[in-house]
Amino acid sequence: MGHLNSLAELGMRSTSDQVSVDSITLFVALLCACIVIGHLLEEYRWMNESITALFIGFCTGIVLLLTTGGKISHILLFSEELFFIYLLPPIIFNAGFQVKKKQFFRNFMTIILFGAIGTLISFSIISLGAIQLFKKLDIGFLEIGDYLAIGAIFSATDSVCTLQVLNQDETPLLYSLVFGEGVVNDATSVVLFNAIQRFDLSHFTSDIALQFAGNFLSLFFASTLLGVFIGLLSAYIMRKLYFGRHSTDREVALMIVMAYLSYIMAELFYLSGILTVFFCGIVMSHYTWHNVTESSRVTTKHTFATLSFVSEIFIFLYVGIDAWDIEKWRVVSDSPGTSVGVSSILLGLVLVGRAAFVFPLSFLSNLTKKSESDKIGFKQQIIIWWAGLMRGAVSVALAYNQFTMSGHTQLRGNAIMITSTITIVLFSTMVFGLMTKPLISLLLPPKPYSSMMSSSEPSSPKSFSVPLLANGHDPEIEGAGHSTPAPTNLRMFLTTPSHTIHHYWRKFDNAYMRPVFGGRGFVPHIAASLTERNAPQLQ
């Protein structure tokens, strides 16, 4: 009898494993389809891989519902661990690794103003608006912590579609602001969300408010310092041990593992992994990347960009499929009007919350700028406002974390919040995303030389990354782009005083940091490894 039970359990396990293999096979096939279709639509820059993956996932969900008679609506169950531990780190690290540091730090205060202070303003408006307006709708019981979590969830932006259309050589200031704000915004939203979950906000007092603010600031700065530390540690190890003398594989492996280590250590110490891995990417691109052999530089750039690219497609494909999760829609099916009302209110609050800080903070930022080329024009402000209207995978992941248990929920209020989040992500990405290119073309018509400049360097497969290596050199890491600088860059250089924060940082960097941690111009020649020396030479 025990033998028969063992065989039955083995049979059930085999069937379950087969279902899992079938689901993974279908999902990987859909990933391939997204990449191929995205390539075919490359010339239509308004239709990037994110929108393509979302649309394919959406259609796949419909097909699953129709073919299974409404019994199955998704391929894989949502896993917060899969998203936060495996998919998000490559995307954020690549953002830091590929960023044009000179432009990023030249506009650092404005980026922090938008990404941190602006996110707090948007968070406050969305949270207060939800508290006041949701009372008029019968959505079930929500605590004060839930309302604050809603503010953090819908403060997280996704500016991929806008960055796909913008030309960073033509509009370096605008690109730098949209790009930098997007990363800092995600980090701030996640830090806010984590801080909310740590406190009992049912009895909100001034002491709790001060503790909340202190916790938020300590998380923010500790996460940044940890990322800088891991990045410097990797640079020091690479500089002292010269891995490239024997194996470039070890160089590449160590860079990848230490990049991931920064994120995991942040999670271990309950810090913000997003901030940590982002600044680790910046430091590694500034020091570590210059301490490895030429072939390792090419390999790491393409490896990080490819991992980020695949992770992003995976996330949007899943969001598209999960939009048809029949379990959550069944819970709210008795009151579709309430679900539509909640989605409409949240979308309106997103629009208002975004406008409430973009235009006032742009005005304040312009007051501190002496050069006209450094000021944010009104048309650029509109694009910055528009770029932050899209909501993406971070919002979905935070919503699942707050309102479900392992992807499931039977509570009406929680189900309404999940379906509303998915609705807003789909609507904003599909509708606002498709309208982005016409809007930017209207506000910022392309210049005659834009096509020539955009083709001078190969682009990264990552939708919002900057150019990869060209002819063995990386203009982005070297900070200038000497071959074909944009006229706006030249004007900014001529009109900016020489003794800026960046000027003093370069003096400090050259005198104290680079001699210890390496970097461009401070690394001795590293002989090729045995593998490279024995490799056949291409003629």
Disulfide bonds with the S-S distance in Angstrom:
none
